[in-house]
Amino acid sequence: MGTLTDDTLTGMLQRPRAQGAFLLRTVMDPPWSLRIEDRAPLSLITMIRGEAWLVPAGGEPVPLRPGEVAIARGPEPYTIGDSPGTPPHIVIHPGQRCTTLRGEELRESMNLGVRTWGERPDGAALMLSGTYQMHSEIGKRLLAALPPLLVRPAEAGDTALISLLAEETGKGEPGQALVLDRILDLILIRMLRSWLASPGAGAPAWYRAQHDPVVGPALRLMHEGPDHPWTVAELAARTGVSRAGLARRFTELVGEPPMSYLTGWRLALAADLLCESDTTISTVARKVGYGSSFALSAAFKRVRGISPQDYRRRMLAGPLGAGEPDRLLAYA
């Protein structure tokens, strides 16, 4: 049957994919401190030169050294600077708008070239950051399990990718945005995989449950075939246990009954498919196991409080508004 790690986790990790991610090299001299208020769903930060301190909202300062990667999960603000005690003098707003504390624009005055910004090109601290605008519902199911701020050491392969990203960020060649997106994706996937595999990391229940000999195969079946008309009885038969045994063990390990989990998984898939403007709602319904567009609409509205048509309209209308990241994260 194969391993669930290779299948279910791969399906999850395929979804947090950069599309025109904002990449920037920031060069600063101490004392420096940036207040990040961009409300981005996810950011990756690493120091190429020098050290920094990250201070999450209401949290303790965390050092960030060269060879480490920080994953900051929004939309809560945080501060990054040369020292936890250095007061912020620059604010990063939504849309990567940069100002002083008084609101004076800084983007042009601190422009140092292609995707490079700061005080002077050879400043003491060189920081590389990549900001995602996450629109995948399945990606949110994984990323919602992350702490607000996670710092991981970079291994040998990660270091090579980070060096490549730092080099490519300063280039303005054709197709460069796509190259940067894919390198950023690789770094993120490696960091997430490393975090999930660490004992006591706080990995989500579905990830821990995948190693169970009963619940693991049931999860795999649901993930591989969301369009199949699964019942607890069939899942139990396929995994070699009684219906009551599967329901009890699944709820104990995953935190919700099998059919409740399946509904959430199907609706997350549907939400992603609805963002493809050329896919009809009836087609989406069939792909995720609902017999008609009416059945999907009823389930979607019952669980998410919005119809598939309205959800699609909002997601295809353009960039999320200031309150949208919170609303969408609640769907995860």
C-alpha positions as CSV (number, residue, x, y, z in Angstrom):
1,M,0.0,0.0,0.0
2,G,3.0,2.3,0.4
3,T,3.7,4.8,3.1
4,L,1.3,7.5,4.1
5,T,4.2,9.9,4.6
6,D,4.9,9.8,0.9
7,D,1.3,10.3,-0.1
8,T,-0.7,12.3,2.4
9,L,2.1,14.7,3.3
10,T,3.1,15.2,-0.3
11,G,-0.5,16.2,-1.1
12,M,-0.4,18.8,1.7
13,L,3.0,20.1,0.8
14,Q,2.1,20.6,-2.9
15,R,-0.4,23.3,-1.9
16,P,1.6,26.0,-0.2
17,R,3.0,27.2,-3.6
18,A,4.4,30.6,-4.3
19,Q,2.8,32.6,-7.1
20,G,4.6,35.9,-7.6
21,A,6.0,35.8,-4.0
22,F,7.6,39.0,-2.8
23,L,11.4,38.4,-2.6
24,L,13.7,41.1,-1.1
25,R,17.2,41.5,0.1
26,T,17.4,44.0,2.9
27,V,20.7,45.6,3.8
28,M,21.0,47.4,7.1
29,D,23.6,48.8,9.6
30,P,23.1,48.7,13.4
31,P,21.2,49.9,15.1
32,W,18.2,48.8,13.0
33,S,14.7,47.5,13.6
34,L,11.8,46.9,11.3
35,R,8.2,46.6,12.4
36,I,6.5,44.0,10.1
37,E,2.7,44.8,9.7
38,D,2.2,43.4,6.2
39,R,-0.4,40.8,7.4
40,A,1.2,38.3,5.0
41,P,0.0,34.7,5.7
42,L,3.5,33.3,5.6
43,S,7.1,34.7,5.3
44,L,10.5,33.0,5.2
45,I,13.4,35.0,6.6
46,T,17.1,34.2,6.7
47,M,20.3,36.1,7.5
48,I,22.9,36.0,4.8
49,R,25.3,38.2,6.8
50,G,25.0,39.4,10.4
51,E,22.6,38.3,13.1
52,A,19.1,39.5,14.0
53,W,16.4,39.1,16.6
54,L,12.7,38.4,15.9
55,V,10.2,39.5,18.4
56,P,6.6,38.2,17.8
57,A,3.6,40.0,19.1
58,G,3.3,39.2,22.8
59,G,6.2,36.7,22.6
60,E,9.8,36.3,23.6
61,P,12.7,37.4,21.4
62,V,14.2,34.7,19.2
63,P,17.7,35.0,17.7
64,L,18.2,34.4,13.9
65,R,21.7,33.6,12.8
66,P,23.2,32.8,9.4
67,G,22.4,29.2,8.6
68,E,18.9,29.4,10.2
69,V,15.5,30.0,8.5
70,A,12.6,31.6,10.3
71,I,9.0,30.9,9.2
72,A,6.6,33.7,10.4
73,R,2.9,32.9,10.1
74,G,0.7,35.9,9.9
75,P,-1.3,38.0,10.1
76,E,0.0,39.1,13.5
77,P,2.8,41.7,13.4
78,Y,6.4,41.2,14.6
79,T,9.6,43.1,14.8
80,I,13.0,42.1,13.5
81,G,16.2,44.0,14.3
82,D,19.8,43.9,15.4
83,S,18.8,43.7,19.0
84,P,15.5,43.0,20.9
85,G,15.9,46.4,22.5
86,T,16.3,48.5,19.4
87,P,13.0,50.4,18.8
88,P,11.6,50.1,15.2
89,H,12.3,53.0,12.9
90,I,10.7,51.5,9.8
91,V,7.3,50.0,9.3
92,I,6.4,47.4,6.5
93,H,2.7,47.7,5.7
94,P,0.4,45.5,3.5
95,G,1.6,45.4,-0.1
96,Q,5.2,45.8,1.1
97,R,4.8,49.6,1.5
98,C,7.6,50.9,3.6
99,T,7.4,54.0,5.8
100,T,9.0,55.7,8.7
101,L,7.1,55.7,12.0
102,R,5.6,59.0,11.0
103,G,4.3,57.6,7.7
104,E,7.0,59.0,5.3
105,E,7.5,56.8,2.3
106,L,10.9,55.0,2.0
107,R,10.7,52.6,-0.9
108,E,12.4,54.9,-3.4
109,S,14.9,56.6,-1.1
110,M,16.3,53.2,0.1
111,N,16.2,51.4,-3.3
112,L,19.5,49.7,-3.9
113,G,18.7,47.8,-7.1
114,V,16.8,44.8,-8.3
115,R,14.9,43.4,-5.2
116,T,17.4,45.0,-2.9
117,W,16.6,47.6,-0.3
118,G,18.3,49.2,2.6
119,E,20.8,51.8,3.8
120,R,23.9,50.9,1.7
121,P,24.9,47.9,-0.5
122,D,27.7,46.6,1.9
123,G,25.8,47.1,5.2
124,A,26.7,44.9,8.2
125,A,23.4,42.9,8.0
126,L,22.0,41.3,4.9
127,M,18.6,39.7,5.3
128,L,16.7,37.7,2.7
129,S,13.0,37.4,3.0
130,G,10.2,35.8,0.9
131,T,6.6,36.6,1.5
132,Y,3.7,34.3,0.4
133,Q,0.2,35.3,-0.3
134,M,-1.5,32.0,0.5
135,H,-4.7,31.2,-1.4
136,S,-4.7,27.4,-1.0
137,E,-7.2,26.1,1.6
138,I,-5.2,22.8,1.8
139,G,-2.1,24.7,2.4
140,K,-3.8,26.5,5.3
141,R,-4.7,23.2,6.9
142,L,-1.0,22.5,7.2
143,L,0.3,26.0,7.9
144,A,-2.4,26.7,10.6
145,A,-0.6,24.1,12.7
146,L,2.6,26.1,12.7
147,P,3.5,28.3,15.7
148,P,3.5,32.1,14.9
149,L,7.2,32.0,14.7
150,L,9.4,29.0,13.9
151,V,13.2,29.0,13.5
152,R,14.9,26.0,12.0
153,P,18.6,25.2,11.3
154,A,19.5,24.9,7.7
155,E,21.1,21.6,6.6
156,A,23.6,21.2,3.8
157,G,21.1,21.1,1.1
158,D,19.1,24.0,2.5
159,T,22.2,26.1,2.7
160,A,22.8,25.6,-1.0
161,L,19.3,26.6,-1.8
162,I,19.5,29.7,0.3
163,S,22.7,30.7,-1.4
164,L,21.0,30.2,-4.8
165,L,18.0,32.2,-3.8
166,A,20.1,35.1,-2.5
167,E,22.0,35.1,-5.8
168,E,18.9,34.8,-8.0
169,T,17.0,37.5,-6.0
170,G,19.3,40.2,-7.3
171,K,18.8,39.2,-11.0
172,G,16.3,40.8,-13.4
173,E,16.3,38.1,-16.1
174,P,13.2,37.0,-18.0
175,G,11.1,34.4,-16.1
176,Q,13.0,35.3,-12.9
177,A,9.8,35.5,-10.8
178,L,9.0,31.8,-11.6
179,V,12.6,30.7,-10.7
180,L,12.4,32.5,-7.4
181,D,9.0,31.1,-6.6
182,R,10.2,27.5,-7.1
183,I,13.4,27.9,-5.0
184,L,11.4,29.5,-2.2
185,D,9.0,26.6,-2.4
186,L,11.8,24.1,-2.0
187,I,13.2,25.9,1.0
188,L,9.7,26.0,2.6
189,I,9.0,22.4,2.0
190,R,12.4,21.3,3.4
191,M,11.8,23.4,6.6
192,L,8.3,22.1,7.0
193,R,9.4,18.5,6.5
194,S,12.2,18.9,9.0
195,W,9.8,20.5,11.6
196,L,7.2,17.8,11.2
197,A,9.7,15.1,11.7
198,S,11.1,16.6,14.9
199,P,9.9,14.9,18.2
200,G,7.7,17.2,20.2
201,A,7.4,19.8,17.4
202,G,3.7,20.2,17.8
203,A,2.9,18.5,14.5
204,P,-0.9,18.4,13.6
205,A,-2.9,15.4,14.8
206,W,-3.4,14.1,11.3
207,Y,0.3,13.9,10.7
208,R,1.0,12.0,14.0
209,A,-1.9,9.7,13.2
210,Q,-0.6,8.7,9.8
211,H,1.9,6.4,11.5
212,D,-0.9,4.4,13.2
213,P,-1.5,1.0,11.5
214,V,-5.3,1.6,11.5
215,V,-5.9,5.3,11.2
216,G,-2.9,5.8,8.8
217,P,-4.4,3.7,6.0
218,A,-7.8,5.2,6.5
219,L,-6.4,8.7,6.1
220,R,-4.6,7.6,3.0
221,L,-7.7,6.2,1.4
222,M,-9.6,9.5,2.0
223,H,-6.8,11.6,0.7
224,E,-6.3,9.5,-2.4
225,G,-10.0,9.1,-3.3
226,P,-12.0,12.1,-2.0
227,D,-14.6,11.4,-4.8
228,H,-15.3,7.9,-3.5
229,P,-18.6,7.5,-1.5
230,W,-16.7,6.5,1.7
231,T,-18.6,5.2,4.7
232,V,-17.1,4.3,8.1
233,A,-18.1,0.7,7.4
234,E,-16.1,0.6,4.2
235,L,-13.1,2.3,5.6
236,A,-13.1,-0.1,8.6
237,A,-13.4,-3.1,6.2
238,R,-10.5,-1.8,4.1
239,T,-8.3,-1.3,7.2
240,G,-9.2,-4.6,8.9
241,V,-11.0,-3.4,12.0
242,S,-14.6,-3.1,13.2
243,R,-16.6,0.0,12.4
244,A,-16.8,1.0,16.0
245,G,-13.1,0.3,16.4
246,L,-12.1,2.6,13.5
247,A,-14.5,5.4,14.6
248,R,-13.1,5.3,18.2
249,R,-9.4,5.2,17.3
250,F,-9.7,7.8,14.5
251,T,-11.5,10.2,16.8
252,E,-9.0,9.6,19.6
253,L,-5.9,10.2,17.3
254,V,-7.2,12.8,14.8
255,G,-9.5,14.7,17.1
256,E,-12.7,14.3,15.1
257,P,-14.7,11.4,13.6
258,P,-13.8,10.0,10.2
259,M,-16.7,11.5,8.3
260,S,-16.2,14.9,9.8
261,Y,-12.5,14.8,8.7
262,L,-13.5,13.7,5.3
263,T,-16.0,16.5,4.9
264,G,-13.3,19.1,5.9
265,W,-10.9,17.5,3.4
266,R,-13.4,17.5,0.6
267,L,-14.4,21.1,1.2
268,A,-10.8,22.2,1.3
269,L,-10.2,20.6,-2.0
270,A,-13.4,22.2,-3.4
271,A,-12.3,25.6,-2.2
272,D,-9.0,25.3,-4.2
273,L,-10.8,24.0,-7.3
274,L,-13.3,26.9,-7.1
275,C,-10.4,29.3,-7.6
276,E,-10.0,27.9,-11.1
277,S,-12.4,30.1,-13.0
278,D,-12.9,27.6,-15.9
279,T,-14.1,24.8,-13.6
280,T,-17.9,24.5,-13.2
281,I,-19.3,23.9,-9.7
282,S,-20.9,20.6,-10.8
283,T,-17.4,19.4,-11.9
284,V,-15.9,20.5,-8.6
285,A,-18.7,18.6,-6.8
286,R,-18.0,15.4,-8.7
287,K,-14.3,15.6,-8.0
288,V,-14.7,15.9,-4.3
289,G,-17.4,13.3,-3.8
290,Y,-20.7,15.2,-4.0
291,G,-23.4,14.0,-6.3
292,S,-24.5,17.4,-7.5
293,S,-23.7,21.1,-7.3
294,F,-26.7,21.4,-4.9
295,A,-25.2,18.9,-2.5
296,L,-21.9,20.6,-2.6
297,S,-23.4,24.0,-2.1
298,A,-25.4,22.9,0.9
299,A,-22.4,21.3,2.6
300,F,-20.1,24.3,1.7
301,K,-22.6,26.8,3.1
302,R,-23.3,24.8,6.2
303,V,-19.7,24.4,7.2
304,R,-18.2,27.6,5.9
305,G,-21.1,30.0,6.0
306,I,-20.8,31.1,2.4
307,S,-21.9,29.5,-0.9
308,P,-19.4,28.1,-3.4
309,Q,-20.5,30.9,-5.9
310,D,-19.8,33.7,-3.4
311,Y,-16.5,32.1,-2.3
312,R,-15.3,31.9,-5.9
313,R,-16.4,35.5,-6.6
314,R,-14.5,36.8,-3.6
315,M,-11.3,34.8,-4.4
316,L,-11.3,35.8,-8.1
317,A,-12.1,39.4,-7.4
318,G,-8.5,40.3,-6.6
319,P,-6.2,40.7,-3.6
320,L,-7.6,40.0,-0.2
321,G,-8.7,42.9,1.9
322,A,-7.3,43.8,5.3
323,G,-9.7,41.5,7.1
324,E,-9.7,38.6,4.7
325,P,-6.6,36.6,5.9
326,D,-8.3,36.1,9.3
327,R,-11.6,35.0,7.7
328,L,-9.9,32.6,5.3
329,L,-7.6,31.1,8.0
330,A,-10.7,30.3,10.0
331,Y,-11.7,28.0,7.1
332,A,-8.5,25.9,7.4
